[in-house]
């Protein structure tokens, strides 16, 4: 393992195999747990269990309102939105350094995409009408509060390319975080950006992203550099680009890529 230590990556606890879903079940993801797990430090949490809803529990769902989607319990119609937002803000602040997060797809708390949304509170019920275009409340707070980390849902990791891209993103985030923690000067950050130029250029819009990163590095703006760097590596591959993960200089990243 690298002297930097493994990347710290948040994880929806049900994906680690913890029986915390509303029905007491789990959604263990074997690649994350058995294959990638030895190369990362997982930080597992379940928003719904941790705000005190219990296991098993009444299911919850997003509901469309005039002010935007709100989170309700399906049977008792309790509004849980602010309770979840307040907990998420405090929980994320207390987690310390993170390099990435893997979230449960379609979850009303963790899903970035695909969460059920009822058209109205009056129509909210377990077999009621819904759309599948919602974003979970915890995911919304995470994306707002931690834009400097690599975030994915488990369907993003179904292909080898998707797994490799996520591994690349979390290890790159860890390297930049470690460099900033050592008090990197602008010249150090410029060298960091130069060393990752091929990876940035392999993404759509790579030249523009690289120019932005170089400018932030020259100014020594580490906080904005972390955010822009994460955004650059999250872009889809550029047409005709080669595989930037083929020969990483980080041996720990190379070992993690090998299990993908």
N, C-alpha and C positions, 0 to 999 in steps of 0.2 A: 504494500500500500504506500502511496505517496506520502512524503513527509508533511504535506499539507493536511493530511487527514482526508477522509472521504467527504464528498459533497453531502450537505444536510438537505434532505428532501422531504417535504410534507406529503402525507398520504391519507386519503380517506380510509378510515380504519376497516371498513368492510372489505376493502380490496386486499388487506393484509390477512384476511380470514377471521377477523374478530366478529362474533355474532351480535352485531349492534344495529342491524336493520330493524325497521318498524315491526316486522314479523318475527324477530329473533334469529333471522338467518344471516348469512354473509355472502360476499361475492369475491372470494379469494381469487387473485390473479396470479397464476403460477409463475409467469415470467417475472413479474415484479418481486415476488417473494423469494422464489427459489433460485432464479438465475441472476437477476440484477441486485437482489438484496445484499449479498456479501460485499458488493462494491460501493454501497451507499449507506448513509446513516438515515434510516427512516424516522420520521416524526409523525406518528399516526394520531389522528383525532376523528371523532364523529360529532359534528355540530349538533345534531338532533339529540343525541344521548347527553352531550355535555351541557346543554341548556336545561336539562332536567326532565325531558319528556319520557324517559324510561325505556326499557326493553322488556317485552314487546310494548308497543305504544299505538295510539291512534295515528293513522296516516295523516300526512300534511301535504298541502298542494298550493301552488300559486293561483291567485285569482286576479283577473284583470279589473282594475278600478280606474277612475278618472285621473288619479295621481300616479298611476303606474302599477305594476304587479305588486301584490301583497301576499304574505304567507299566512295561510290559515290551516287550522286543524279541520279535517274533512267532515267529521261528524258533529263536533260541538261548535264549530265555526268561531273559535278563538283566534284573534289576530296575533300572530307570533312575530310579526315583521321586526318591530323595534327590539324585542327581546333577542332575536337572532343577530341583528346588526350590532347591537351594543356588545353582546358576547364576542362576536367575531372580531370587532375592532380591538377589544382588550386582549383576546387570546392571541391574535397575530402580533400584537405589540410585545407580548410576553414570550414569544417563541425564540427570540434572538435571531441569529444569522440563519438564513435559508438560501439555498441555491436553486430550488425548484419545488414543484408541487404536482402531484398526480391526483386528480379529482374523479369522483364517480359520475359518469355520464348519466344524464336525465334525472339526477337527484334534485328535489326541490330545494335542498340546501347547497349541495356541492356541484351540481351540473353546470358546466359552462354553456352547454347547448342541450336542447331536447327535453327540458323539464315540462311536465304537464301544466297547462294554464287553463283554468275554468273561465268561461266568458263572463260569469257574474257570481256573486256570493249566493244568490238565490238558486243557481243551478249547480252549486258545489255539492257533489256526492261522489261516492266511490265509483259508480258506474255512469257518472254524468258526462256531458259533452266536454271536450277539451281540445286544445291545440298542443302541439309538441315543440313550441318555439321559445320556451322560457329559459331564463338563467337563474340558477339557485341563489339564494340570498347570501350565503357564505362565499360562494364563488364571486359574486359581484363585489363584495367587500375586499376579498383577496386581490382581485385584479386592480382595484383602486389603490389599496394600501401597499402592495408589494410589486410594483411594475418592473422591478429589477431582477426578478427571478423567472426561470423557465417553467411554464405552466402547461399541462396537458391533461386530457382525459384518457381513460384506458383504451377506447377505440383508436386513438392516435398511435397506439403502440402495437397494433395488430400486425403491421408489416415490418419487415427487417429494416427498410429505409426509415420508417417512422421511429423505430426503437433507436437506431443509430443517431438520428437527428436529436432526439431527446437527450441521449447520453452526452453527445457533443455539447449541447446547450448547458447542461448542469455542470459539467466539468469546466467549461469555459467561464461560467459564472463564478465558480469556486476560485479559479485562478485569479480573476480580477478582484474578487472580494479580498483574497489573501494579500494581493499586492497593495491594495488600498489600506488594509489594516497595518501594513508595515510602514505607512507614511510615504507612499510613492510620490516622487517629484514629477513635474510635467514631463521631463525627459524619460522617466521610467514608463509613464503611461503611453507616450509616443511609441516607445519600443514594444510595449504590449500590443498596441493597435497594429503596428507593422507586422508583428508576429502572427496576428490572426487575420491579416488582410485577405489571404486566399479563401478563408472560410466565409468572410463577409461577401467577397466578390462572387462566390458561388451561389448567392441568394439573389432573388429578384430585387432590382433596384440597388444592387451591390455598390456600384461606384458612388452614388449619392450618399448611401449610408456610410461608406468608408470615409468620405469627405467630412461628414458630420462628426464621426468618431474622432478623426484626426484633429479637428478643431477643438473639440471638448478636451482632448488629451493635452494639446498645447496650452490650453488655459488652466489645466489642472483641476477641472471641474469633475471630480470623481463621482459625485452623486448622479449627475446627469449622464455621465459616461456609462455607468452601470445600467441605467434605464435604456439608453439608446443602444447599447451593446446587446442587451437581451432582446430588444425589438428587432434588431438587424438579423440576429440568428434565428428568430422565430419566423422570418419570411420564408415563403416557399422557394425551392431550388430554382435557379435561373435556367432558362432553356439551354440545353447543351452543356451545362456545367459538369465538371468531373466530380468525383467523390472526395470532398474535403476531409473526410474522416479516415482515409486510407492509411495515413502514416502520422498519427498524432505523436507529438514529442513527449507527452505526459504518459509514463508507463501505466499509471493507474487507469487512465482513460482507455489506453490500448487494451488492458485486461477486461474492462467493462464492455468495450466494443466487441470483443471476441465472443461474448455470450449472446450477442444479439442475433 
